[in-house]
Amino acid sequence: RSRPPPPIEDSTSALDYKSSQRRYIPPPLPETSLPRSRTAEEAVTNILYNTPPPSNEPFKKHTLNCLVQNEPGVLSRVSGILAGRGFNIDSLVVCRTEIRDLSRMCIVISGQDGVVEQARRQLEDLVPVWAVLDYTNTRTINRELALVKLSVLGPEYLEDQLQGGPTHQAKTFERETTLAHNFESSANPHPDPHAVEPQPAISPKVLTPSELLRRKSEHLAAIRTLADQFGAKIVDVSENSVIVEMSGKTTRVNAFLSLVKPFGILESARTGKYNLNR
């Protein structure tokens, strides 16, 4: 049978007990030497050495498809983010979908993959944006619609048509100038031999009605043949111009415009690129 512990005589018994025990004394901490302070030149050199070089990734066209809420102000917010990052929007098409409150944006921009991906994520963080899809490397069906107004008189009469003047007759100002010069010449029987006669302005040949009709028919037939080769169609024919509607890939639309340019393009309008994934 164990004996009970002796009674504590005073409050210092705990201190006496701890003082009698062998205490563990940890070894002294090692002395650490502070690093040498660097100069500003050394710090800048180190930063430049450790900074990665700029990306040499080439710029290419990216196609972003944005599914957004159909509400006012979404377009300005999307274009504001792209403009803030320095992107030039090559094409932007906005249209409604079969869902009442959902619209689709097709945006074509040029940039590096990493920078475009950052812009895509930033667009996706907008509240009215549901999702932003990158269709750059995706198999898609893309189309673009173009309306082109062409002259059926020929390129030599294009300037008159663009200025809103007569289409197949000499300009009124030029006719009046010629008449005034002839009148002054007939009134002066002794003209000055050293006087420099004004050179008449070169103007297109004045066509007879038959020549004009023949020229229009030839140009219209050539435009129709070229339009049939590209699957385009003539949607309007007026007295001196014709409007052609062309739908296809962007490269095909560019090729069509370059081929009809010799006829004389009065106006043109393009919708921009829009696509759907396969």
C-alpha positions as CSV (number, residue, x, y, z in Angstrom):
1,R,0.0,0.0,0.0
2,S,1.5,3.3,-1.2
3,R,2.0,6.2,1.1
4,P,0.2,9.4,0.4
5,P,2.4,12.3,-0.9
6,P,3.8,14.5,1.7
7,P,1.9,17.7,2.4
8,I,3.0,20.9,0.7
9,E,4.7,23.0,3.3
10,D,4.5,26.3,1.4
11,S,3.9,27.8,-2.0
12,T,7.5,27.7,-3.0
13,S,7.7,24.0,-3.1
14,A,7.0,23.9,-6.8
15,L,9.8,26.3,-7.5
16,D,12.2,24.3,-5.4
17,Y,11.2,21.2,-7.3
18,K,11.8,22.8,-10.6
19,S,15.0,24.3,-9.6
20,S,16.3,20.9,-8.4
21,Q,15.5,19.3,-11.8
22,R,18.1,19.4,-14.6
23,R,16.9,21.8,-17.1
24,Y,17.5,21.4,-20.9
25,I,19.3,24.4,-22.3
26,P,19.0,24.6,-26.1
27,P,22.1,25.4,-28.0
28,P,22.6,29.0,-29.1
29,L,21.0,30.0,-32.5
30,P,23.4,30.2,-35.3
31,E,24.4,33.7,-36.4
32,T,23.1,34.7,-39.7
33,S,25.0,37.2,-41.8
34,L,22.8,39.7,-43.6
35,P,23.2,39.8,-47.4
36,R,25.1,42.6,-48.9
37,S,22.9,45.4,-50.1
38,R,22.8,45.7,-53.8
39,T,23.1,48.8,-55.9
40,A,20.3,50.1,-58.1
41,E,22.3,49.1,-61.2
42,E,22.7,45.5,-60.0
43,A,19.0,45.3,-59.1
44,V,17.9,46.5,-62.5
45,T,20.3,44.2,-64.3
46,N,18.9,41.2,-62.3
47,I,15.3,42.1,-63.1
48,L,16.1,42.5,-66.8
49,Y,17.9,39.2,-66.8
50,N,15.0,37.3,-65.2
51,T,12.3,39.0,-67.3
52,P,11.1,36.6,-70.1
53,P,11.4,38.0,-73.6
54,P,8.3,39.2,-75.4
55,S,6.3,36.7,-77.2
56,N,7.2,36.1,-80.9
57,E,3.9,34.5,-81.6
58,P,2.5,35.7,-84.9
59,F,-0.7,37.7,-85.1
60,K,-3.7,35.9,-86.7
61,K,-7.4,36.3,-87.1
62,H,-9.6,35.0,-84.3
63,T,-13.3,34.4,-84.5
64,L,-15.2,34.8,-81.2
65,N,-18.9,33.9,-80.8
66,C,-20.5,35.6,-77.9
67,L,-23.9,34.5,-76.5
68,V,-25.3,37.5,-74.7
69,Q,-28.5,38.7,-73.0
70,N,-30.7,40.6,-75.4
71,E,-30.7,44.0,-73.6
72,P,-29.5,47.5,-74.3
73,G,-25.9,48.4,-73.7
74,V,-24.3,45.0,-74.2
75,L,-22.7,45.9,-77.5
76,S,-21.0,49.0,-76.1
77,R,-19.6,47.1,-73.2
78,V,-18.2,44.4,-75.4
79,S,-16.6,46.8,-77.8
80,G,-15.3,48.9,-75.0
81,I,-13.3,46.0,-73.5
82,L,-11.9,45.1,-76.9
83,A,-11.0,48.8,-77.6
84,G,-9.4,49.1,-74.2
85,R,-7.1,46.2,-75.0
86,G,-6.1,47.7,-78.3
87,F,-7.9,45.4,-80.6
88,N,-9.2,46.6,-84.0
89,I,-12.5,44.8,-84.7
90,D,-12.3,43.5,-88.3
91,S,-15.9,42.3,-88.3
92,L,-18.8,42.5,-85.8
93,V,-22.2,41.0,-86.4
94,V,-25.1,41.0,-83.9
95,C,-28.3,39.1,-84.4
96,R,-31.1,37.6,-82.4
97,T,-31.5,33.8,-82.0
98,E,-34.5,31.6,-81.7
99,I,-34.5,32.3,-78.0
100,R,-36.3,35.5,-77.1
101,D,-33.8,36.9,-74.6
102,L,-30.6,35.5,-76.3
103,S,-28.5,37.2,-78.9
104,R,-25.4,36.1,-80.8
105,M,-22.3,38.2,-81.6
106,C,-19.7,37.1,-84.1
107,I,-16.5,39.1,-83.6
108,V,-13.4,38.8,-85.8
109,I,-10.2,40.3,-84.3
110,S,-6.5,40.0,-85.0
111,G,-4.0,39.2,-82.2
112,Q,-1.8,36.7,-80.5
113,D,-3.4,33.6,-78.9
114,G,-2.6,34.5,-75.3
115,V,-3.8,38.0,-75.6
116,V,-7.0,37.0,-77.3
117,E,-7.6,34.4,-74.6
118,Q,-7.3,37.0,-71.9
119,A,-9.8,39.2,-73.7
120,R,-12.2,36.3,-74.1
121,R,-12.1,35.6,-70.4
122,Q,-12.6,39.2,-69.6
123,L,-15.7,39.3,-71.9
124,E,-17.0,36.2,-70.2
125,D,-16.9,38.0,-66.9
126,L,-19.4,40.6,-68.0
127,V,-22.8,40.1,-66.3
128,P,-25.0,40.0,-69.5
129,V,-22.6,37.6,-71.3
130,W,-23.5,34.0,-71.0
131,A,-20.5,32.5,-72.8
132,V,-17.7,33.4,-75.3
133,L,-16.7,30.6,-77.7
134,D,-13.4,30.7,-79.7
135,Y,-14.2,29.3,-83.1
136,T,-10.7,30.0,-84.6
137,N,-9.6,26.4,-84.8
138,T,-13.1,24.9,-85.0
139,R,-14.8,23.6,-88.1
140,T,-17.5,26.1,-88.9
141,I,-19.7,27.2,-91.7
142,N,-19.2,31.0,-92.2
143,R,-20.9,33.3,-94.6
144,E,-20.9,37.0,-95.5
145,L,-23.5,39.0,-97.5
146,A,-22.5,41.8,-99.8
147,L,-24.5,44.3,-101.9
148,V,-22.6,46.0,-104.7
149,K,-23.9,48.8,-107.0
150,L,-22.0,48.8,-110.3
151,S,-22.0,51.2,-113.2
152,V,-23.3,49.8,-116.6
153,L,-21.7,52.8,-118.5
154,G,-18.1,51.9,-117.9
155,P,-15.2,53.1,-115.8
156,E,-14.7,56.2,-117.9
157,Y,-18.1,57.6,-116.8
158,L,-17.6,56.6,-113.1
159,E,-16.4,60.0,-111.9
160,D,-19.5,61.7,-113.3
161,Q,-21.8,59.2,-111.6
162,L,-19.9,59.6,-108.3
163,Q,-20.2,63.4,-108.4
164,G,-23.9,63.2,-109.2
165,G,-23.4,64.9,-112.6
166,P,-24.6,63.8,-116.0
167,T,-23.9,60.2,-116.8
168,H,-23.2,60.1,-120.6
169,Q,-23.1,63.8,-121.6
170,A,-20.3,66.4,-121.4
171,K,-20.5,68.5,-118.2
172,T,-22.5,71.7,-118.4
173,F,-19.5,73.8,-117.1
174,E,-17.2,72.4,-119.7
175,R,-19.7,73.1,-122.5
176,E,-20.2,76.7,-121.3
177,T,-16.4,77.2,-121.1
178,T,-16.0,76.0,-124.6
179,L,-18.8,78.3,-125.9
180,A,-17.3,81.3,-124.1
181,H,-13.8,80.7,-125.5
182,N,-15.2,80.4,-129.0
183,F,-17.2,83.6,-128.6
184,E,-14.1,85.5,-127.4
185,S,-12.0,84.1,-130.3
186,S,-14.5,85.3,-132.9
187,A,-14.8,88.7,-131.4
188,N,-11.1,89.4,-131.5
189,P,-9.9,89.5,-135.2
190,H,-6.2,90.0,-134.2
191,P,-5.5,87.5,-131.5
192,D,-2.3,87.7,-129.5
193,P,0.2,85.2,-130.9
194,H,1.9,84.8,-127.5
195,A,-1.3,84.1,-125.7
196,V,-1.7,80.6,-124.3
197,E,-4.9,79.1,-125.3
198,P,-6.6,77.1,-122.5
199,Q,-6.6,73.4,-123.1
200,P,-10.1,71.9,-123.1
201,A,-10.7,69.4,-120.3
202,I,-10.7,65.8,-121.4
203,S,-14.2,64.4,-121.0
204,P,-15.8,61.1,-122.0
205,K,-17.1,60.8,-125.5
206,V,-20.7,61.8,-126.0
207,L,-22.6,58.7,-126.9
208,T,-25.5,58.5,-129.2
209,P,-28.7,56.8,-127.9
210,S,-27.9,53.7,-129.9
211,E,-24.3,53.5,-128.7
212,L,-25.4,54.1,-125.1
213,L,-28.0,51.3,-125.3
214,R,-25.4,49.0,-126.8
215,R,-22.9,49.8,-124.1
216,K,-25.4,49.2,-121.3
217,S,-26.5,45.9,-122.7
218,E,-22.9,44.6,-123.1
219,H,-21.9,45.6,-119.6
220,L,-25.0,44.2,-118.1
221,A,-24.5,40.9,-119.8
222,A,-20.9,40.7,-118.7
223,I,-21.9,41.5,-115.1
224,R,-24.6,38.9,-115.2
225,T,-22.2,36.2,-116.5
226,L,-19.7,37.0,-113.8
227,A,-22.4,37.0,-111.1
228,D,-23.6,33.6,-112.2
229,Q,-20.0,32.2,-111.8
230,F,-20.0,33.2,-108.1
231,G,-23.6,32.3,-107.4
232,A,-24.6,35.9,-107.1
233,K,-27.8,37.5,-108.4
234,I,-28.9,40.8,-109.8
235,V,-31.5,42.3,-107.5
236,D,-32.0,45.7,-109.1
237,V,-31.5,47.3,-112.5
238,S,-31.8,51.1,-112.9
239,E,-31.0,53.4,-115.8
240,N,-27.2,53.6,-115.3
241,S,-26.4,51.1,-112.6
242,V,-27.1,47.6,-111.3
243,I,-27.1,46.1,-107.8
244,V,-25.7,42.6,-107.3
245,E,-26.2,40.5,-104.2
246,M,-23.4,38.1,-103.2
247,S,-23.3,35.6,-100.4
248,G,-20.4,33.4,-99.5
249,K,-17.1,33.0,-97.7
250,T,-15.2,36.2,-97.0
251,T,-12.4,35.2,-99.4
252,R,-14.9,34.5,-102.1
253,V,-16.6,37.9,-101.6
254,N,-13.2,39.6,-101.8
255,A,-12.5,37.8,-105.0
256,F,-15.8,38.8,-106.5
257,L,-15.3,42.5,-105.6
258,S,-11.9,42.5,-107.2
259,L,-13.3,41.1,-110.4
260,V,-16.2,43.6,-110.7
261,K,-14.0,46.6,-109.8
262,P,-13.1,47.4,-113.4
263,F,-16.8,48.0,-114.2
264,G,-16.9,50.8,-111.6
265,I,-18.1,50.3,-108.1
266,L,-20.5,53.1,-107.1
267,E,-21.3,51.7,-103.6
268,S,-20.9,48.6,-101.6
269,A,-22.1,47.2,-98.3
270,R,-21.0,44.1,-96.4
271,T,-22.6,42.5,-93.4
272,G,-19.5,41.0,-91.9
273,K,-18.7,37.4,-91.1
274,Y,-21.1,35.2,-89.2
275,N,-20.7,31.5,-88.6
276,L,-22.1,28.3,-86.9
277,N,-20.1,25.3,-85.8
278,R,-20.6,22.1,-87.6
